[in-house]
Amino acid sequence: MTIESPARRLLPLSDLLLFAVAMVWGSSYGVVKTALAFYPVLALLALRFGITFCLLAANLRHLRHANAATLRGVLVLGLLLLAIFLAETFGVLHTRAANAAFLISLCVVLTPLVEWALLRRRPGAAEWLAVGVSFAGAWLLASDGALAFDFNFGDGLILAAAVLRAVSVCATKRVLRAAPLPALTVTAVQAGVVASGSAVIALMFAPSQWQPLPALAGHGMFWGSVLYLVCACTLFAFFAQNYAIGRSSPTRVSLLMGSEPAFGAMFASAWLGEHVSTAGWIGGGMIVAASLMATVPWRDVFAARPSEA
């Protein structure tokens, strides 16, 4: 008789992968901030996602049997990701890495509304409670406990990215529900669209962004950042996210990803020396708690008993 592991029963693989993605993406804001000191936004996006596309190009073979509607849907997902990364990366350039990680978490608040509108799935009471706790935590993180705080241009771009993230998660669920595709195939298309879109925008509207690559010698920090962004923050993270979206609800995915700002704050503090107040750390803890509140079936935890063979 096979005994199911309690950890596996309580936290599925897709949930564990999303927590790992939250940690990786939380660190990405500080890494991007470092890379932007060496290379412009559009060129960095074209480089990062161009390398990703080349590594995943073989997975495009799964599109051969896809119909026109599926191809349009996957293309839209790529365009959404392009818009998200343009807003995020330019936003990081004009605000603190910690602020960026904090404000992007507002997609957690927006996703249930978008999911309700696009997928006709009304979030449950536990999800709404977790959303409220997550929103309060994000406010503490961004405002340092004050009643209000000033938005700069970079903060506004990050907020726009949060809205687009909420739409993207729900759109991905809709596309994969209509025509299931391997997660790596979807990631390959998205990477190709972001790379080509960034290159075209740079060439047509901002030629000063198209600069020669930094030499390998003497620029180890830059190339190390690019390697981390490609392997951890793009290849692994987007595969894991697309894999999880196909096996969970968009609201659940966003709540799990809601721990991202807490990890972002820790990394920004350790890597870039950015100061995070006591109120900010409390807010980060609330966001992580909200993720656990919505995803762990606590009744099963307390009711669990040792299995007998």
DAJOUR-V742110 format. One record per residue. N is the residue number from 0. D_FIRST is the distance of its C-alpha to the first C-alpha in Angstrom with 1 decimal. Layout:
# DAJOUR-V742110
((N D_FIRST) (N D_FIRST))
This chain:
# DAJOUR-V742110
((0 0.0) (1 3.8) (2 6.4) (3 9.7) (4 12.7) (5 15.3) (6 18.1) (7 16.7) (8 16.3) (9 19.7) (10 21.6) (11 20.8) (12 22.0) (13 25.1) (14 26.1) (15 25.8) (16 27.9) (17 30.5) (18 30.9) (19 31.5) (20 34.0) (21 35.7) (22 36.3) (23 37.6) (24 39.9) (25 41.1) (26 42.4) (27 43.9) (28 46.9) (29 48.2) (30 47.6) (31 49.4) (32 52.2) (33 52.6) (34 52.7) (35 55.2) (36 57.6) (37 57.9) (38 57.5) (39 58.2) (40 55.6) (41 55.8) (42 56.0) (43 53.0) (44 50.9) (45 52.0) (46 51.1) (47 47.7) (48 46.5) (49 48.5) (50 46.5) (51 43.3) (52 44.3) (53 45.2) (54 41.9) (55 40.0) (56 42.5) (57 40.4) (58 38.0) (59 40.8) (60 40.2) (61 37.7) (62 40.7) (63 42.3) (64 40.7) (65 41.1) (66 43.6) (67 46.6) (68 45.1) (69 42.1) (70 44.4) (71 46.6) (72 43.7) (73 42.5) (74 46.1) (75 46.5) (76 43.5) (77 45.3) (78 48.5) (79 46.9) (80 45.4) (81 48.9) (82 50.4) (83 47.9) (84 48.5) (85 52.3) (86 52.3) (87 49.9) (88 51.6) (89 55.1) (90 54.0) (91 52.7) (92 56.1) (93 57.9) (94 55.9) (95 53.9) (96 50.4) (97 49.1) (98 50.8) (99 49.2) (100 45.7) (101 46.5) (102 48.1) (103 45.6) (104 43.1) (105 45.1) (106 43.2) (107 40.5) (108 43.1) (109 44.2) (110 40.9) (111 40.0) (112 43.6) (113 43.4) (114 39.9) (115 41.4) (116 44.4) (117 42.8) (118 39.4) (119 40.1) (120 37.2) (121 38.4) (122 36.8) (123 35.2) (124 36.8) (125 34.5) (126 35.3) (127 39.0) (128 38.9) (129 37.3) (130 39.9) (131 42.7) (132 41.4) (133 41.1) (134 44.6) (135 46.1) (136 44.5) (137 46.0) (138 49.3) (139 49.4) (140 48.5) (141 51.2) (142 53.9) (143 53.5) (144 53.6) (145 56.9) (146 57.4) (147 58.2) (148 58.2) (149 60.1) (150 58.5) (151 59.9) (152 59.7) (153 56.6) (154 54.8) (155 55.8) (156 54.3) (157 51.0) (158 51.0) (159 51.6) (160 48.6) (161 46.4) (162 47.5) (163 46.8) (164 43.4) (165 42.5) (166 43.8) (167 42.1) (168 38.6) (169 39.1) (170 40.8) (171 38.0) (172 35.5) (173 37.9) (174 38.5) (175 34.8) (176 34.0) (177 36.8) (178 36.1) (179 32.9) (180 33.9) (181 32.3) (182 32.8) (183 34.8) (184 37.1) (185 38.0) (186 38.6) (187 40.8) (188 43.0) (189 43.3) (190 44.3) (191 46.9) (192 48.4) (193 48.7) (194 50.2) (195 52.7) (196 53.5) (197 54.3) (198 56.4) (199 58.4) (200 59.1) (201 60.3) (202 62.5) (203 64.0) (204 64.3) (205 63.9) (206 65.0) (207 65.4) (208 61.6) (209 61.4) (210 62.0) (211 61.5) (212 58.3) (213 58.6) (214 58.9) (215 56.0) (216 58.3) (217 58.9) (218 56.4) (219 53.1) (220 52.3) (221 52.7) (222 50.7) (223 47.9) (224 47.8) (225 47.6) (226 44.8) (227 42.8) (228 43.6) (229 42.6) (230 39.4) (231 37.9) (232 39.7) (233 39.9) (234 37.5) (235 34.4) (236 35.4) (237 36.3) (238 33.3) (239 30.9) (240 33.0) (241 33.1) (242 29.4) (243 28.7) (244 31.4) (245 29.8) (246 26.6) (247 28.3) (248 31.5) (249 34.7) (250 35.3) (251 31.9) (252 32.6) (253 36.0) (254 35.0) (255 32.5) (256 35.4) (257 37.6) (258 37.0) (259 39.0) (260 42.3) (261 41.2) (262 40.2) (263 43.4) (264 45.5) (265 44.0) (266 44.6) (267 48.1) (268 49.0) (269 47.8) (270 48.9) (271 52.0) (272 53.1) (273 53.1) (274 53.5) (275 50.9) (276 52.1) (277 50.3) (278 50.1) (279 48.5) (280 45.7) (281 45.1) (282 44.9) (283 42.4) (284 40.2) (285 40.5) (286 39.4) (287 36.3) (288 35.6) (289 36.1) (290 33.5) (291 30.9) (292 32.1) (293 31.4) (294 28.1) (295 25.9) (296 24.5) (297 25.9) (298 24.8) (299 21.1) (300 22.1) (301 23.8) (302 21.3) (303 18.2) (304 16.6) (305 14.2) (306 10.5) (307 9.1) (308 6.0))
